[in-house]
Amino acid sequence: MNNRMNWILACAALALAFAASTPSAGANLLVDPGFEANPLDTASNVLNFFPTYQGIWGVEVATITGVDGGVTPAQGAKMLRMLDDGLTATQGFQVTDVTSYAGLIDSGGATVNLSALFNADKNVPAAVGAVYVQFFSASNYGSQIGSPVSAGLTLDNSASTWETISVSGAIPVSTRWLLSQVLYSDAPLLGNPGYVDAADLTIVPEPVSLALLGLGGAVMLRRRNRKSVV
């Protein structure tokens, strides 16, 4: 009984230590997630100079706009307007230094969540949007580790509807930088714009670990209650 109690207390202490050592797990880590305040930069700069351009959106062919093409920003007064770049997909990137989450990440119990709202011009019948997260062990693109996590969606044909695309995945041990990406496939845009708003990037403790901790505590509580009744 004492050994089991010590194990549960140790797990609880470890969870509290992670919470104390990481900044606001669950907080949005993206800078200007609604494209309201900061100017855009180039995708090339963001991808090649992580420390200099962290927290800045780097895009291929995009601008920040207000109401446009029958589409109203999902939140705030502005949104990202993305256009066909003549290749396969038009992309926007932001890098995030997650060194402050190293303890949680290197425990193998960290999950990343990325989501954004997507909407297309009224003349686009079936736009295809997506979100990606890539993982890096150092502040350069050549240090990529693990496999990216991604999700895509074919949007409806209504300019009045914002649709959420989201992805979650385990963060590889030794990750120190994240690269968040929003994109549209070029061909389905038919030369028209697609829009992105309200992007959100979070890191949270891996849910299964927390569930096991809670289950262990519940089992111990029931046993203690039975003992007190007897």
C-alpha positions in Angstrom: 0.0 0.0 0.0 2.8 2.4 0.9 4.6 1.7 -2.3 1.6 2.4 -4.4 0.9 5.6 -2.5 4.5 6.7 -3.0 4.2 6.0 -6.7 1.1 8.0 -7.1 2.5 10.9 -5.1 5.7 10.8 -7.3 3.6 10.9 -10.5 1.6 13.8 -9.1 4.8 15.6 -8.1 6.2 15.1 -11.6 3.1 16.4 -13.2 3.2 19.5 -11.0 6.9 20.0 -11.8 6.1 20.0 -15.5 3.3 22.5 -15.0 5.6 24.7 -13.0 8.5 24.5 -15.5 6.5 25.1 -18.7 4.9 28.4 -19.6 1.1 28.2 -19.6 0.5 24.8 -21.2 -2.5 25.1 -23.5 -1.8 28.8 -24.3 -1.7 29.8 -28.0 2.0 30.0 -28.9 1.5 31.7 -32.3 2.2 35.5 -32.6 -0.6 37.4 -34.3 -2.7 34.3 -34.9 -5.5 36.4 -36.4 -3.3 38.4 -38.8 -4.3 41.7 -37.1 -1.1 43.5 -36.1 2.1 42.4 -37.7 3.4 42.7 -41.3 4.0 39.6 -43.3 7.5 38.5 -44.4 8.7 36.0 -47.0 8.5 32.3 -46.6 12.2 32.1 -47.5 13.2 34.3 -44.6 11.2 32.4 -42.1 12.4 29.0 -43.3 16.1 30.0 -43.5 16.5 32.2 -40.4 14.5 30.7 -37.5 15.8 32.9 -34.6 15.5 36.2 -36.6 12.0 35.6 -37.9 10.4 33.6 -35.1 6.8 34.8 -34.4 6.5 36.3 -37.9 4.3 34.9 -40.6 6.2 34.1 -43.8 4.1 33.6 -46.9 4.6 32.8 -50.6 1.7 34.7 -52.2 -0.5 36.3 -49.6 -1.6 39.6 -48.1 -3.5 40.7 -45.0 -7.0 42.1 -45.8 -10.3 43.0 -44.2 -13.7 42.0 -45.8 -12.9 40.7 -49.3 -14.6 38.7 -52.0 -17.7 38.3 -50.0 -15.7 36.8 -47.0 -15.7 38.5 -43.6 -12.9 37.8 -41.1 -13.9 35.2 -38.6 -12.6 37.2 -35.7 -11.2 40.7 -35.5 -11.0 43.0 -38.5 -8.4 41.2 -40.7 -7.5 37.8 -42.1 -4.9 36.2 -44.4 -5.7 36.3 -48.2 -3.8 33.5 -50.0 -3.4 33.2 -53.8 -2.1 30.5 -56.2 1.7 30.7 -56.4 1.9 28.8 -59.6 3.3 25.7 -58.0 1.5 22.9 -56.0 0.3 24.9 -53.0 0.4 28.4 -51.6 1.8 28.3 -48.0 2.2 30.4 -44.9 4.7 29.6 -42.1 5.6 30.6 -38.6 8.4 29.1 -36.4 8.1 28.9 -32.6 10.9 28.3 -30.1 9.7 25.7 -27.7 12.9 25.3 -25.6 11.0 26.3 -22.5 8.9 23.2 -22.9 12.0 20.9 -23.1 11.3 19.1 -19.8 7.8 18.1 -20.9 8.8 17.3 -24.5 11.8 15.2 -23.5 9.7 13.2 -21.1 7.9 11.8 -24.2 4.6 13.1 -23.0 3.9 16.3 -25.0 1.2 16.8 -27.7 1.0 19.6 -30.2 -2.3 20.9 -31.5 -2.6 23.2 -34.5 -5.8 24.6 -35.9 -7.0 27.4 -38.1 -10.2 28.6 -39.8 -10.4 28.4 -43.6 -12.8 30.0 -46.1 -12.7 30.5 -49.8 -13.9 33.1 -52.3 -17.5 32.6 -53.5 -16.2 31.6 -56.9 -14.3 28.6 -55.6 -16.5 25.5 -55.4 -14.1 23.1 -53.6 -11.0 24.7 -52.2 -8.6 22.4 -50.3 -6.9 23.8 -47.2 -4.5 22.1 -44.8 -2.4 22.6 -41.6 1.0 21.1 -40.9 3.4 21.0 -38.0 7.1 20.1 -38.4 9.6 19.4 -35.7 13.2 20.6 -35.4 16.0 19.9 -32.8 17.8 23.2 -33.5 17.2 26.6 -35.0 17.6 25.6 -38.6 15.6 23.8 -41.2 18.2 21.1 -41.6 17.6 19.8 -38.1 14.1 18.4 -38.8 13.3 15.3 -36.7 10.4 12.9 -36.7 7.5 13.0 -39.2 5.3 16.1 -39.7 1.7 15.9 -38.6 -1.0 17.3 -41.0 -4.6 17.5 -41.8 -6.6 18.7 -44.8 -10.2 19.5 -45.8 -12.2 20.2 -48.9 -14.2 23.3 -48.0 -17.8 23.8 -48.8 -18.8 26.4 -51.5 -20.2 29.0 -49.2 -18.3 32.2 -48.5 -20.2 32.7 -45.3 -18.9 29.5 -43.7 -15.6 29.3 -41.9 -14.4 25.7 -41.4 -11.9 24.5 -38.9 -8.9 22.3 -39.9 -7.0 20.9 -37.0 -4.3 18.3 -36.3 -2.8 16.8 -33.1 0.3 14.7 -32.7 3.0 13.6 -30.3 6.1 15.9 -30.2 9.3 14.0 -30.8 11.9 14.0 -28.0 14.6 16.6 -28.4 12.3 19.0 -30.3 13.2 22.6 -29.7 11.4 24.4 -32.6 8.1 24.0 -34.3 7.1 25.1 -37.8 3.4 25.7 -38.2 2.0 25.9 -41.7 -1.3 26.9 -43.3 -1.8 26.3 -47.0 -4.2 26.0 -49.9 -3.8 23.6 -52.8 -3.3 25.8 -55.9 -5.4 24.1 -58.6 -8.8 24.1 -56.7 -8.5 27.8 -56.1 -9.1 28.4 -59.8 -7.1 31.6 -59.6 -9.2 33.0 -56.7 -8.2 33.7 -53.1 -8.5 31.4 -50.1 -8.6 32.9 -46.6 -7.2 31.9 -43.2 -8.0 33.3 -39.7 -7.7 32.4 -36.0 -4.8 30.1 -36.1 -4.0 28.3 -32.8 -0.9 26.4 -31.7 -0.8 24.7 -28.3 1.4 22.2 -26.4 -0.3 20.1 -23.8 0.7 17.1 -21.7 -0.1 13.8 -23.5 -3.7 12.9 -22.5 -3.1 9.2 -21.8 -0.4 10.1 -19.2 -2.8 12.4 -17.4 -5.6 9.8 -17.6 -3.4 7.1 -16.1 -2.4 9.5 -13.3 -6.0 10.3 -12.6 -7.0 6.6 -12.7 -4.2 5.7 -10.2 -5.4 8.4 -7.8 -9.0 7.3 -8.1 -8.1 3.7 -7.4 -6.1 4.7 -4.3 -8.9 7.0 -3.1 -11.5 4.1 -3.4 -9.2 1.8 -1.4 -8.7 4.4 1.3 -12.4 4.9 1.5 -13.1 1.2 1.9 -10.5 0.9 4.6 -12.1 3.8 6.6 -15.6 2.2 6.3 -14.3 -1.1 7.6 
